[in-house]
Amino acid sequence: MPWGPRHEASCALDRSSADARSWFVIYLDHNATTPLRPEVVEAMTRVLRDVPGNPSSTHALGRTARGVVEAARDQLGALVGAAPGKIVFTGSATEANNAALHGAAGPRGRGAHLVTTTIEHPSVAEPASLLEKQGAVVTRIGVDSTCRVDPDELAAALRPGETALVSVILANNETGVIQDVARIGELAAEAGVPLHVDATQAVGKIPVDVGALGASLLCGTAHKLNGPKGVGFLVDAGRTPSEPYVRGGPQERRRRGGTENVAGICGLGVAADLARQELGARAARHAALRDRLEAGLRAAMPGLRRNGVLDQVLPNTLSIVLEGVPGDVLVEALDGEGIAVSAGAACHSGSVSPSATLLAMGLDAEQARGSLRLSVGHGVDADQIDHVVKTLPVLAERVRGAAA
Amino acid sequence: MGMSGGVDSSVAAALLCEQGYEVIGVTMHLAGSDSRCCSLDDADDARRVADRLGIRFYVANYKDRFRSEVIEPFADAYLAGRTPIPCVACNRRFKFHHLLSRARALGAEAVATGHYAQRRPGIQEDDTATLWRGRDRSKDQSYFLFDLGPAELRHARFPVGGLEKDEVRERARDLGLATAEKPESQEICFVPDGDYARVVGEIRPGRLPGPGDLVDAEGAVLGRHPGIHHFTVGQRRGLGLPGGPWYVRRVEAATNRVVVGRADELRVHGAHLRGVRFTSGAAPEGPLRGEVQIRYRHAGAPAKIVATDSGEAQVYFEEPERAVAPGQAAVFYRGEQVLGGGWIEAPIESPA
């Protein structure tokens, strides 16, 4: 096919006047998504260009494509400590979490008992609520003011022989607080209850090992670790494979029908490989930047309060409360200065509601509204942090003044 | 720029861009998806327009405040036998208070909306700006903006106020805006089907008044009604009385009665107002002559206005007016200019 005029095939970026600006943004929202590493872009581009086959095909092009997918499965397996055969690629972590919950509760039918927490991501919380409506019994364990679940309290809610699944988020997306999932895994194993771990925010930031956590099911996504959007994964370490949840194809060992996102899966594999090699150095670098940010902001804004205890938080995440400063407005003001951060969790169409996680930690609605999440990652340097430390307190004062 | 997702605010945003302003689009998320505007679906339309114009765009969540500051008072007014117009409170509280403070936080100088009304700056920089009817009289929305004072008007802009609706649609098509052909919204946004009684029941369940008597001016019982929140002054439909036409003269919350009468009995000579505000910021010395508009799309009746310092006023019409409904706004005009207005507390039944 001949090349058509450029505008016919252009994407929105080409006509957006904001595009030029996006290159000068100080991006402190790596818990929302991460930029692709050049290595990932390069590998994906090669696949898009040179690997046209369908992994299910018998012929050479098909075999090549299948090879790309299986190599990525090996790379991801090495990062999270899973046998490659136990990994199912999905379209997102949300899809993987949905599949995990419905799969676990499904065979038990209406009477299934589920145990989870009050700080889960909506991709766990909403399927749990749906199952509840359909007749399942759901026990939700609360957190303390540092956003931590007490493993013993959770264990006490388990009903051996009856509880179909316990589902816990490894690192909370808003506060970055990490749960003692290894301990929860031990207690769940004692009770004979399978454990589902939503590790979406943790993979690529801290060591995540399916075996060490005692997880039967573990979910994540490529775009939180400098991979592409549109690729998630579900590790199903159980002995008996669950029912297919997308029917109509042999892909992913019949678990999820549909032709594979070959380039995206390749990108996930490369990103996982980079994460495995760099994890320790990456975490140390991010923690240093994050701590520099916190110290700088604290010096300028003595009233600042951090959510979570430092050594229990992801190394890249700083979640703070600024009393009297509506976080959603501050995010918009910072955006005007080319600084990208996040208030509560981003919701549909960008309309922000008070964060359920912060409310669960005991913050009142006003404090939850004053929360801000800053998350560092690849590409952030100390100069950028220093610029934010100079800019943010000034804008916060302006926003506080206008809100008063 | 307050962007509802509709054609008027879309074109208004485009005009400001053409005039060289730095424009920030904000959709105020006020209501759920069954609303006629300000739902997240409408925000998606507005987002597409903002993207087309290449401006910053945000969705601001004011749902809880909208419920407590607009929807609940609306329901309570019906339960008190009044006929509320929530749009006035929405404009004052949401567009020119909440959105204005957000604009200030973002370093913006003014809030613009897609209203058909015109603002004229004062001659000196410190002079008070004035408020005028929209050039398209069939679309004029100045009635809903009457209680903006000098502080709000200083920071208010109405970019489409000087255009006709057809011109606005034309501009939208020229600009290729996604919202060019969106239908007009007529009803109150959170009552898209016009069934006020149902909405009152949803907002204040358990507080609904039961059935009561339909009576004439002398108190003689003519029939029964299903609840006073179904009725508004001047209403003809839904009375179910023989020998019509009958009209609602008065809705009495205290006795749960609806007083009906003949068409000529609806005419009154004036109205007591409260919550009176003047766009200049101060009540004029002595009585004022002007036209008083007592509901949206009312032509405006010549009247004398006697205002007190305490925010009350008496309006005396030159000719008796029909259906003066407590809860509605009475807005003072002189020609095309809005002078101020207030809330109708009670009609004045006898001549001055």
Interface residues (C-beta under 8 A of the other chain):
Chain A: A12 R15 S16 S17 A18 P326 D328 V329 L330 E332 A333 D335 G336 H348 S349 G350 S351 V352 S353 R398 V399 G401 A402 A403
Chain B: I24 H29 L40 A43 D44 R47 D51 G54 R56 Y58 V59 A60 N61 S101 R102 R104 A105 L106 G107
